[in-house]
Amino acid sequence: MDRIILVTGGAGYIGSHVCCYLKQQGWNPVCFDNFSTGHEWAVKYGPLVKGDLLNPHDIYEAIQEHKPLAVMHLASFIQVGESVKDPLKYYQNNVTGMINLLNAMREGHVPYMIFSSSAAVYGNPEYTPIDEKNPCHPINPYGHSKLMIEQILKDCAQAYGIRSISLRYFNAAGAAPEEGLGEAHEPESHLIPLMIQAAQKGTFLKVFGNDYETRDGTCLRDYIHILDLADAHLKALEYLQKGGETASLNLGSGHGTTNLEMIQLLEKLFGARVPFEYGNRREGDPAELVSSYDKAKEILGWNPTRPIEQILNDAWKWSEK
């Protein structure tokens, strides 16, 4: 079996959609996951290796057995607020886990890595839309952990020839309801699934902050469909296979939607009411995060094609299931 890609965190929200997309495009994904946040029901596109990146033997064995062409590294702790309260948990899991993974890749002669980075590396951006020239000043340990890893990857490209693309996600959203895949975090912290739960089940949505310097006082975010994101991972690998250099690229839609606008759009699309109340700002949340994805377009030939309405529609269908 060839065309094998090891997907760490392959049982998670983004990882499962990436595995699905890889399989559809004729690749063979191997899911590596410790199930701290992932779901076994989401693993259905190839072999499963239950393992933990904090146990170097687990990842070494997986690479020796499956001999992947590349690793797509999506295993990560991602809660900004939790990272502020427990930074060592984030540095240990995200950074130490990556070091163990890179050591195993060196031993197994795996030449390519696609890394799930984040717009959190920018912190409070100096200008929007944010391009890759915007200075990186993370404002929480989660963002710092991602930026540290990007630096480690640059150094490893020079020292060991492991080339990589770090994909700086903005807000991944949406679902693949026809595949039985969607967002199911425990606890859920993302706006769209919480908003849909409020509309479908009558729960109360808390909107964090209405005093930001945005057009309606609520946070402004750039939402990107999960399947557009998956497509970028494969395009990034193809770029590296053609000799492309290590780089960091933004993945977003280039459009910003405020929390309040998102609630209003959902109500309009589905004729449903979203009961909500305002709470205090969350620590570590910038007012505006909107991407420029020109570099990904230029280097990878990547374009997001699914609009915000499709993101909401797919997420709604998945939630109904």
C-alpha positions as a LaTeX table, in Angstrom:
\begin{tabular}{lrrr}
\hline
Residue & $x$ (\AA) & $y$ (\AA) & $z$ (\AA) \\
\hline
Met1 & 0.00 & 0.00 & 0.00 \\
Asp2 & 1.52 & 3.33 & $-0.99$ \\
Arg3 & 0.47 & 6.99 & $-0.95$ \\
Ile4 & 0.28 & 6.69 & 2.84 \\
Ile5 & $-0.08$ & 9.80 & 5.00 \\
Leu6 & 0.04 & 9.68 & 8.80 \\
Val7 & $-2.55$ & 12.08 & 10.23 \\
Thr8 & $-1.95$ & 12.84 & 13.91 \\
Gly9 & $-5.17$ & 13.89 & 15.60 \\
Gly10 & $-7.03$ & 12.13 & 12.78 \\
Ala11 & $-10.00$ & 11.37 & 15.05 \\
Gly12 & $-10.58$ & 15.05 & 15.79 \\
Tyr13 & $-12.79$ & 17.60 & 14.05 \\
Ile14 & $-10.31$ & 18.84 & 11.45 \\
Gly15 & $-8.31$ & 15.59 & 11.32 \\
Ser16 & $-11.31$ & 13.41 & 10.44 \\
His17 & $-12.31$ & 15.74 & 7.59 \\
Val18 & $-8.70$ & 15.73 & 6.31 \\
Cys19 & $-8.66$ & 11.89 & 6.38 \\
Cys20 & $-11.98$ & 11.81 & 4.51 \\
Tyr21 & $-10.71$ & 14.22 & 1.84 \\
Leu22 & $-7.41$ & 12.36 & 1.44 \\
Lys23 & $-9.26$ & 9.07 & 0.89 \\
Gln24 & $-11.53$ & 10.71 & $-1.70$ \\
Gln25 & $-8.44$ & 11.95 & $-3.56$ \\
Gly26 & $-6.84$ & 8.50 & $-3.71$ \\
Trp27 & $-4.51$ & 8.71 & $-0.69$ \\
Asn28 & $-4.34$ & 6.29 & 2.25 \\
Pro29 & $-4.62$ & 8.10 & 5.58 \\
Val30 & $-3.45$ & 6.42 & 8.79 \\
Cys31 & $-5.04$ & 8.00 & 11.86 \\
Phe32 & $-2.82$ & 8.42 & 14.95 \\
Asp33 & $-4.77$ & 9.60 & 18.00 \\
Asn34 & $-4.83$ & 9.27 & 21.80 \\
Phe35 & $-8.59$ & 10.03 & 21.98 \\
Ser36 & $-8.15$ & 12.76 & 24.59 \\
Thr37 & $-10.57$ & 14.81 & 22.47 \\
Gly38 & $-11.12$ & 12.75 & 19.28 \\
His39 & $-13.89$ & 10.23 & 18.54 \\
Glu40 & $-13.61$ & 6.62 & 17.38 \\
Trp41 & $-16.75$ & 7.02 & 15.24 \\
Ala42 & $-14.87$ & 9.60 & 13.15 \\
Val43 & $-12.14$ & 7.11 & 12.14 \\
Lys44 & $-13.37$ & 5.35 & 9.00 \\
Tyr45 & $-10.98$ & 6.12 & 6.15 \\
Gly46 & $-7.99$ & 3.92 & 6.97 \\
Pro47 & $-6.06$ & 2.22 & 9.77 \\
Leu48 & $-6.13$ & 3.54 & 13.32 \\
Val49 & $-3.08$ & 3.70 & 15.58 \\
Lys50 & $-3.97$ & 4.44 & 19.20 \\
Gly51 & $-0.99$ & 6.28 & 20.59 \\
Asp52 & 0.25 & 9.39 & 22.33 \\
Leu53 & 2.87 & 11.80 & 21.02 \\
Leu54 & 4.14 & 12.23 & 24.58 \\
Asn55 & 5.21 & 8.57 & 24.41 \\
Pro56 & 8.04 & 8.62 & 21.82 \\
His57 & 7.81 & 4.84 & 21.34 \\
Asp58 & 4.17 & 5.11 & 20.11 \\
Ile59 & 4.94 & 7.47 & 17.25 \\
Tyr60 & 8.24 & 5.75 & 16.38 \\
Glu61 & 6.40 & 2.40 & 16.04 \\
Ala62 & 3.62 & 3.94 & 13.92 \\
Ile63 & 6.10 & 5.44 & 11.46 \\
Gln64 & 8.22 & 2.27 & 11.28 \\
Glu65 & 5.13 & 0.14 & 10.61 \\
His66 & 3.26 & 2.31 & 8.11 \\
Lys67 & 6.21 & 4.10 & 6.41 \\
Pro68 & 4.23 & 7.22 & 5.44 \\
Leu69 & 5.32 & 9.57 & 2.70 \\
Ala70 & 4.32 & 12.54 & 4.88 \\
Val71 & 2.82 & 13.51 & 8.23 \\
Met72 & $-0.13$ & 15.87 & 8.60 \\
His73 & 0.14 & 17.01 & 12.20 \\
Leu74 & $-3.20$ & 18.10 & 13.66 \\
Ala75 & $-2.90$ & 16.70 & 17.21 \\
Ser76 & $-2.98$ & 19.68 & 19.57 \\
Phe77 & $-4.64$ & 21.23 & 22.59 \\
Ile78 & $-6.56$ & 24.24 & 21.23 \\
Gln79 & $-8.47$ & 26.03 & 24.03 \\
Val80 & $-7.11$ & 29.59 & 24.31 \\
Gly81 & $-8.63$ & 30.22 & 27.75 \\
Glu82 & $-7.35$ & 26.93 & 29.15 \\
Ser83 & $-3.85$ & 27.68 & 27.82 \\
Val84 & $-3.82$ & 30.92 & 29.86 \\
Lys85 & $-4.83$ & 29.02 & 33.02 \\
Asp86 & $-2.54$ & 26.00 & 32.46 \\
Pro87 & 0.32 & 26.98 & 30.13 \\
Leu88 & 2.58 & 24.03 & 31.00 \\
Lys89 & $-0.10$ & 21.60 & 29.78 \\
Tyr90 & $-0.02$ & 23.37 & 26.39 \\
Tyr91 & 3.76 & 23.61 & 26.05 \\
Gln92 & 4.20 & 19.97 & 27.04 \\
Asn93 & 1.49 & 18.59 & 24.75 \\
Asn94 & 1.96 & 20.84 & 21.73 \\
Val95 & 5.72 & 21.48 & 21.72 \\
Thr96 & 7.13 & 18.30 & 23.32 \\
Gly97 & 4.71 & 16.21 & 21.24 \\
Met98 & 6.02 & 17.85 & 18.06 \\
Ile99 & 9.65 & 17.25 & 19.04 \\
Asn100 & 8.92 & 13.54 & 19.60 \\
Leu101 & 7.15 & 13.41 & 16.24 \\
Leu102 & 10.05 & 15.06 & 14.39 \\
Asn103 & 12.56 & 12.68 & 15.99 \\
Ala104 & 10.47 & 9.73 & 14.78 \\
Met105 & 10.22 & 11.29 & 11.30 \\
Arg106 & 14.02 & 11.65 & 11.18 \\
Glu107 & 14.52 & 8.00 & 12.16 \\
Gly108 & 11.91 & 6.87 & 9.63 \\
His109 & 13.17 & 9.18 & 6.83 \\
Val110 & 9.80 & 10.92 & 6.39 \\
Pro111 & 10.56 & 14.04 & 4.34 \\
Tyr112 & 7.37 & 16.16 & 4.54 \\
Met113 & 5.21 & 17.66 & 7.27 \\
Ile114 & 1.99 & 19.67 & 6.99 \\
Phe115 & 1.47 & 21.42 & 10.32 \\
Ser116 & $-1.78$ & 22.71 & 11.75 \\
Ser117 & $-0.79$ & 26.17 & 12.98 \\
Ser118 & $-3.12$ & 29.04 & 13.86 \\
Ala119 & $-3.93$ & 32.71 & 13.35 \\
Ala120 & $-3.27$ & 32.91 & 17.11 \\
Val121 & 0.44 & 33.36 & 16.22 \\
Tyr122 & $-0.36$ & 36.98 & 15.27 \\
Gly123 & $-1.90$ & 38.03 & 18.59 \\
Asn124 & $-3.41$ & 41.49 & 18.16 \\
Pro125 & $-2.56$ & 42.17 & 14.50 \\
Glu126 & $-1.06$ & 45.49 & 13.46 \\
Tyr127 & $-3.40$ & 45.69 & 10.46 \\
Thr128 & $-6.18$ & 43.75 & 8.76 \\
Pro129 & $-6.62$ & 41.82 & 6.58 \\
Ile130 & $-3.65$ & 39.95 & 8.09 \\
Asp131 & $-0.99$ & 38.74 & 5.68 \\
Glu132 & 2.10 & 36.72 & 6.58 \\
Lys133 & 4.24 & 39.88 & 6.89 \\
Asn134 & 2.17 & 40.95 & 9.93 \\
Pro135 & 4.44 & 40.63 & 12.99 \\
Cys136 & 3.81 & 37.58 & 15.17 \\
His137 & 3.18 & 38.57 & 18.79 \\
Pro138 & 1.00 & 35.84 & 20.35 \\
Ile139 & $-1.02$ & 36.94 & 23.39 \\
Asn140 & $-1.70$ & 33.50 & 24.89 \\
Pro141 & 0.29 & 30.28 & 25.50 \\
Tyr142 & $-1.67$ & 28.43 & 22.80 \\
Gly143 & $-0.49$ & 30.96 & 20.19 \\
His144 & 3.05 & 30.90 & 21.60 \\
Ser145 & 3.14 & 27.08 & 21.33 \\
Lys146 & 2.18 & 27.24 & 17.65 \\
Leu147 & 4.78 & 29.91 & 16.86 \\
Met148 & 7.52 & 27.94 & 18.70 \\
Ile149 & 6.69 & 24.91 & 16.56 \\
Glu150 & 6.89 & 26.96 & 13.34 \\
Gln151 & 10.42 & 28.00 & 14.37 \\
Ile152 & 11.37 & 24.41 & 15.20 \\
Leu153 & 10.16 & 23.36 & 11.73 \\
Lys154 & 12.26 & 26.06 & 10.01 \\
Asp155 & 15.32 & 24.86 & 11.92 \\
Cys156 & 14.59 & 21.20 & 11.07 \\
Ala157 & 14.28 & 22.04 & 7.37 \\
Gln158 & 17.78 & 23.51 & 7.45 \\
Ala159 & 19.35 & 20.84 & 9.65 \\
Tyr160 & 17.64 & 17.62 & 8.55 \\
Gly161 & 15.93 & 18.43 & 5.25 \\
Ile162 & 12.41 & 17.81 & 6.64 \\
Arg163 & 10.42 & 20.36 & 4.66 \\
Ser164 & 7.10 & 21.62 & 5.94 \\
Ile165 & 4.16 & 23.93 & 5.40 \\
Ser166 & 2.63 & 25.54 & 8.50 \\
Leu167 & $-1.01$ & 26.35 & 7.79 \\
Arg168 & $-2.24$ & 29.23 & 9.92 \\
Tyr169 & $-5.95$ & 28.49 & 10.24 \\
Phe170 & $-8.43$ & 31.22 & 10.90 \\
Asn171 & $-11.81$ & 29.86 & 12.12 \\
Ala172 & $-12.42$ & 26.34 & 10.82 \\
Ala173 & $-16.16$ & 25.72 & 10.56 \\
Gly174 & $-18.82$ & 23.67 & 8.80 \\
Ala175 & $-19.15$ & 19.91 & 8.39 \\
Ala176 & $-19.45$ & 17.04 & 5.93 \\
Pro177 & $-22.93$ & 15.83 & 6.98 \\
Glu178 & $-23.23$ & 13.32 & 4.11 \\
Glu179 & $-20.10$ & 11.62 & 5.52 \\
Gly180 & $-21.41$ & 11.71 & 9.08 \\
Leu181 & $-18.64$ & 14.13 & 10.08 \\
Gly182 & $-18.95$ & 17.39 & 11.98 \\
Glu183 & $-17.91$ & 19.37 & 15.02 \\
Ala184 & $-18.33$ & 17.58 & 18.35 \\
His185 & $-15.97$ & 19.04 & 20.93 \\
Glu186 & $-16.42$ & 18.23 & 24.64 \\
Pro187 & $-16.94$ & 20.80 & 25.98 \\
Glu188 & $-17.92$ & 22.79 & 22.88 \\
Ser189 & $-16.38$ & 26.27 & 22.75 \\
His190 & $-16.88$ & 27.33 & 19.11 \\
Leu191 & $-19.52$ & 29.87 & 18.15 \\
Ile192 & $-21.26$ & 28.10 & 15.25 \\
Pro193 & $-22.09$ & 24.77 & 16.96 \\
Leu194 & $-23.07$ & 26.60 & 20.17 \\
Met195 & $-25.31$ & 28.94 & 18.18 \\
Ile196 & $-26.96$ & 26.00 & 16.39 \\
Gln197 & $-27.51$ & 24.18 & 19.71 \\
Ala198 & $-29.20$ & 27.33 & 21.03 \\
Ala199 & $-31.48$ & 27.51 & 17.97 \\
Gln200 & $-32.33$ & 23.80 & 17.84 \\
Lys201 & $-32.52$ & 22.97 & 21.54 \\
Gly202 & $-33.36$ & 26.29 & 23.18 \\
Thr203 & $-30.12$ & 26.46 & 25.18 \\
Phe204 & $-28.68$ & 29.91 & 25.95 \\
Leu205 & $-25.70$ & 31.18 & 23.96 \\
Lys206 & $-23.17$ & 33.37 & 25.73 \\
Val207 & $-21.50$ & 35.99 & 23.49 \\
Phe208 & $-18.19$ & 37.04 & 25.03 \\
Gly209 & $-17.89$ & 40.81 & 24.88 \\
Asn210 & $-19.92$ & 43.55 & 23.16 \\
Asp211 & $-17.46$ & 46.40 & 23.74 \\
Tyr212 & $-14.85$ & 45.64 & 21.07 \\
Glu213 & $-13.89$ & 48.26 & 18.49 \\
Thr214 & $-15.80$ & 46.52 & 15.70 \\
Arg215 & $-18.89$ & 47.54 & 13.73 \\
Asp216 & $-21.30$ & 46.15 & 16.35 \\
Gly217 & $-19.04$ & 45.70 & 19.40 \\
Thr218 & $-18.71$ & 41.90 & 19.06 \\
Cys219 & $-15.61$ & 39.99 & 17.90 \\
Leu220 & $-14.97$ & 39.85 & 14.15 \\
Arg221 & $-13.76$ & 36.52 & 12.77 \\
Asp222 & $-12.87$ & 34.91 & 9.45 \\
Tyr223 & $-14.64$ & 31.55 & 8.93 \\
Ile224 & $-13.31$ & 28.92 & 6.55 \\
His225 & $-15.13$ & 25.74 & 5.52 \\
Ile226 & $-13.50$ & 22.59 & 6.88 \\
Leu227 & $-13.41$ & 20.99 & 3.40 \\
Asp228 & $-11.63$ & 24.03 & 1.91 \\
Leu229 & $-9.14$ & 23.60 & 4.75 \\
Ala230 & $-8.70$ & 19.90 & 3.93 \\
Asp231 & $-8.06$ & 20.77 & 0.28 \\
Ala232 & $-5.25$ & 23.15 & 1.35 \\
His233 & $-3.50$ & 20.33 & 3.25 \\
Leu234 & $-3.28$ & 18.18 & 0.14 \\
Lys235 & $-2.23$ & 21.12 & $-2.05$ \\
Ala236 & 0.51 & 21.89 & 0.50 \\
Leu237 & 1.82 & 18.32 & 0.29 \\
Glu238 & 1.80 & 18.40 & $-3.52$ \\
Tyr239 & 3.75 & 21.69 & $-3.38$ \\
Leu240 & 6.43 & 20.10 & $-1.15$ \\
Gln241 & 6.63 & 17.04 & $-3.40$ \\
Lys242 & 7.43 & 19.35 & $-6.32$ \\
Gly243 & 10.37 & 20.80 & $-4.35$ \\
Gly244 & 8.61 & 23.67 & $-2.58$ \\
Glu245 & 10.37 & 25.30 & 0.36 \\
Thr246 & 9.30 & 25.40 & 4.01 \\
Ala247 & 6.76 & 28.20 & 4.53 \\
Ser248 & 3.93 & 29.49 & 6.72 \\
Leu249 & 0.62 & 30.29 & 5.01 \\
Asn250 & $-2.69$ & 31.80 & 6.11 \\
Leu251 & $-5.90$ & 29.85 & 5.48 \\
Gly252 & $-9.03$ & 31.95 & 5.68 \\
Ser253 & $-11.82$ & 33.32 & 3.51 \\
Gly254 & $-10.64$ & 36.93 & 3.46 \\
His255 & $-14.01$ & 38.05 & 4.90 \\
Gly256 & $-14.90$ & 38.93 & 8.47 \\
Thr257 & $-18.24$ & 38.28 & 10.21 \\
Thr258 & $-19.03$ & 39.51 & 13.71 \\
Asn259 & $-20.58$ & 37.25 & 16.34 \\
Leu260 & $-23.81$ & 39.25 & 16.17 \\
Glu261 & $-23.93$ & 39.13 & 12.34 \\
Met262 & $-23.43$ & 35.35 & 12.53 \\
Ile263 & $-26.42$ & 34.99 & 14.89 \\
Gln264 & $-28.58$ & 37.17 & 12.62 \\
Leu265 & $-27.55$ & 35.21 & 9.51 \\
Leu266 & $-28.40$ & 31.88 & 11.16 \\
Glu267 & $-31.82$ & 33.20 & 12.24 \\
Lys268 & $-32.49$ & 34.42 & 8.70 \\
Leu269 & $-31.37$ & 31.18 & 6.98 \\
Phe270 & $-33.35$ & 28.79 & 9.20 \\
Gly271 & $-36.14$ & 30.96 & 10.57 \\
Ala272 & $-34.99$ & 30.00 & 14.07 \\
Arg273 & $-34.38$ & 32.16 & 17.11 \\
Val274 & $-30.98$ & 32.07 & 18.84 \\
Pro275 & $-31.45$ & 33.00 & 22.52 \\
Phe276 & $-28.27$ & 34.71 & 23.71 \\
Glu277 & $-26.82$ & 37.02 & 26.33 \\
Tyr278 & $-23.62$ & 39.01 & 26.51 \\
Gly279 & $-20.86$ & 38.01 & 28.90 \\
Asn280 & $-17.46$ & 39.50 & 29.67 \\
Arg281 & $-14.64$ & 39.34 & 27.15 \\
Arg282 & $-12.59$ & 36.15 & 27.21 \\
Glu283 & $-8.94$ & 36.53 & 28.13 \\
Gly284 & $-6.68$ & 36.40 & 25.07 \\
Asp285 & $-9.33$ & 37.22 & 22.43 \\
Pro286 & $-8.32$ & 39.84 & 19.81 \\
Ala287 & $-11.09$ & 42.11 & 18.45 \\
Glu288 & $-10.52$ & 41.31 & 14.76 \\
Leu289 & $-8.97$ & 38.38 & 12.92 \\
Val290 & $-9.43$ & 38.49 & 9.15 \\
Ser291 & $-7.00$ & 36.84 & 6.76 \\
Ser292 & $-5.34$ & 37.65 & 3.52 \\
Tyr293 & $-4.82$ & 34.25 & 1.85 \\
Asp294 & $-3.02$ & 35.68 & $-1.22$ \\
Lys295 & 0.18 & 33.77 & $-0.41$ \\
Ala296 & $-1.62$ & 30.39 & $-0.26$ \\
Lys297 & $-3.35$ & 31.26 & $-3.52$ \\
Glu298 & $-0.04$ & 32.17 & $-5.17$ \\
Ile299 & 2.08 & 29.29 & $-3.82$ \\
Leu300 & $-0.46$ & 26.45 & $-3.62$ \\
Gly301 & $-3.05$ & 27.55 & $-6.19$ \\
Trp302 & $-5.59$ & 27.33 & $-3.35$ \\
Asn303 & $-8.91$ & 29.16 & $-3.25$ \\
Pro304 & $-11.69$ & 28.73 & $-0.69$ \\
Thr305 & $-14.93$ & 28.07 & $-2.61$ \\
Arg306 & $-17.60$ & 27.51 & 0.08 \\
Pro307 & $-19.35$ & 30.66 & 1.40 \\
Ile308 & $-20.49$ & 31.36 & 4.96 \\
Glu309 & $-24.05$ & 30.25 & 4.08 \\
Gln310 & $-22.77$ & 26.79 & 3.12 \\
Ile311 & $-20.73$ & 26.61 & 6.34 \\
Leu312 & $-23.89$ & 27.25 & 8.37 \\
Asn313 & $-26.04$ & 24.96 & 6.23 \\
Asp314 & $-23.64$ & 22.00 & 6.54 \\
Ala315 & $-23.16$ & 22.58 & 10.29 \\
Trp316 & $-26.97$ & 22.77 & 10.76 \\
Lys317 & $-27.55$ & 19.50 & 8.83 \\
Trp318 & $-24.82$ & 17.74 & 10.82 \\
Ser319 & $-26.30$ & 18.94 & 14.10 \\
Glu320 & $-29.78$ & 17.71 & 13.11 \\
Lys321 & $-28.36$ & 14.23 & 12.52 \\
\hline
\end{tabular}
